[in-house]
Amino acid sequence: MKKEKTVDFHIKWAWHAISRMYNAHAGSFGLTMATGYVLLNIDTEQGTPATKIGPLLGMEPRSLVRMLKGLEERGLIRRETDEADKRFVRIYLTDEGRAKREMAREGVIEFNKMIREKIPLDKLVVFFDVIKEINLLVEEENNKLKATNAPVEDVV
């Protein structure tokens, strides 16, 4: 099968194009697409538990730790121990982090506005339905793979 005829090729191709565009936009104010997404996923009022950010973005814990450390060093976030449960650390945006978050937010809004102006709503509805189905199928497949690759417990 030719790569151009596979579903994953088109998803990856589109995502790379979007990623390059977001990185160019984010780079103009000193961020990357990934750091912009982290800032966008931090609750502006109550902060966000550090353990919740990775799953929201599909990031591995090690990558997230490095990124949060860099954002903290740059003064875009601060970490505070959760008042209710001292085991949790909440991530809060600083004033500069809020400003950078707003810049990232504007980039996302502009991209979506452009897409909605160029692609008819009926086509977008179909696209969203199809991509949701693909995600469900992938999730089901991942669950099957986890089940078959689960460690076998010793029977005593």
C-alpha positions, 0 to 999 in steps of 0.5 A: 500500500502506498503511504499516501493511501493510509489514514495515518500518513494523512493525520501525521502529515497534517499534524506536522504542518500544523505543528510547524505553523504553531512553532513559527507563531510561538517562536515569535514570542519565545515559546514552542508549540509544546510549551504553549500547549502546557500554558494553555492547559493550566487553570488560570484561577486554581492552578492545575495539579502537575500530575494532570498536565501530562495526560492532557497533552499525551506527554511522558512524565520525564518530558513534562518535568523538564518542560515545567522546570524550564518554564519555572526557570523562565518565570512563566509558572510557579509550583505550590504544594496543594493546601488540601493534600500536601502530596500534590503540587499545583502549577500556577501561571505567573503574570508573564505566563498568563501573557504568554498563554494569551499569545498562544491562545490567540494563535489557536483562535486564529488557526481555527478561525482560518479553518472555519472560514475556508472549510464548510461546516458540514465538512468539519462536522464529518471530519470531527465525527471521523476523527472521534471514531478513529480515536475510539478505535485506536483506544480499543486497540490499545486496550487489547494490546495492554490486555495481551501484554499484561504480565502474567501473575504467578499462580501459587 
